[in-house]
Amino acid sequence: MALSKLQRRTRIKKRIRKNITGTTETPRLTVFRSNKEIYAQIINDLDGKTLVAASSLGDKATKGSSKIDQASKIGKKIAEVAAAAGLNEVVFDRNGYLYHGRVKALAEAARENGLKF
């Protein structure tokens, strides 16, 4: 029997998270995308706390633009907020999504704005 999209993503997500952990020195940048919005969080897994977050939900700068442009703007925003919080190096968690499209746009925009991963 074939897996559903969600089951497939969950299986990939578990495989990724087996190797990736956010620490105090290098927290984890995780991405979640819904059909309409995109969200990014930087998480310290040792403490179980979200350090900084950004999303396109309710963000006036992203309204009316394409989903790829939204992802780029959120990538830029998460990098700026992380820099303000003193974070400049993270590990990237694509959360089971393919590194393509919106996830790739967010990651590249974060890199261009000073976040290292």
N, C-alpha and C positions, 0 to 999 in steps of 0.2 A: 504494500500500500504506500502511496506517495505521501510525503509530508506536506502539510499546509505551509504557507509562507511564514506564519508566526512560529510554527514548530521548527522550521528550518532555521529561522533567525535566532531562536532560543538556543538551539544546539550550537550554532556558530558562536553566539555570545558566551556560552559556558566555556567553549574551547579557548576563546580569547582571554577571558577573565582568569583562567587557570594560570596564565603567564604574566598578566598585567596587574599590578597593585599600586595604588597611589600612596606615597609616603609623605613625610613632612617636607623632605628636600625636593622630591619630584612628585607632586600630586597628579591625579588622573583627570584628564580632560575627556569627558564623555559627551556624546552627541545623541540626541533623540529627535527623530523627525516624525511628524504626523503628516496627514495629507495636506494640511494648510500651513502649519507652523514648523519652526525648528528651534530647538532648545540646546544650550550648552552649559555644562557645569564643570567646575574644577573641584575635585573631591579628595580629601585626605582619608583614605580607607582605614588607616590605623586608629584614628579617632572617630571615624564614622561621621564626619562633618563635611558639609558643602562649604567651601571657602568663598567662591564667587560663582555667579550665574548670570546668564544673559539669554533672552529669548525674543523671538519676533512677535510674541503675543502681546498686544497692546503697545507695541513700539511704533510710534508715528513715523519714524524715519524709513521703516520697511513697508509701510502700506502703499499699495498701488504698484509695487515693483514685482518682477518675476521671482519665482521661488529661489532661483540660483542667486539673484541679486540679494534677496533677503538673507540667504546663508552667508554670503560674503560680508554683508554688513554686521551680522551677528558674530562672525569670526573676528572682524576688526574690533567690535565692541568688547568681546571676551578678552582679547589680548590687551586692550587698554585698561580694563577693569583689573585684570590680573597684574599688570605692571604697577598700577596704583596700590595694589595690595602687597607688592613686593615679590611677586611670583614671576619668574622668567623662564623656568624650565618645567615641562610637564611630560607625562607619557600619554599618548593618544589612544583612546578607546573608541573604536568606531561602532561599538554596541551591536555587532552582528550585521550591520549594513555593509554593502559593498562600498569600497573606496572609489566612489564615482558620483558625479552629479553634485547634489547639494552637500553631501558629506565632504567631498573633495574641495568644493568651493570654500566651505567653512574652514577647513584645515589650512588651505593655502593662504587665505586671508589672515588667519591667526599667525601663521609663520611670517608673512610679509610685515606684520605689525609688531614683531619683536618676540613672539612666543617661540621657544625652542622645543622641538620634539622630533 
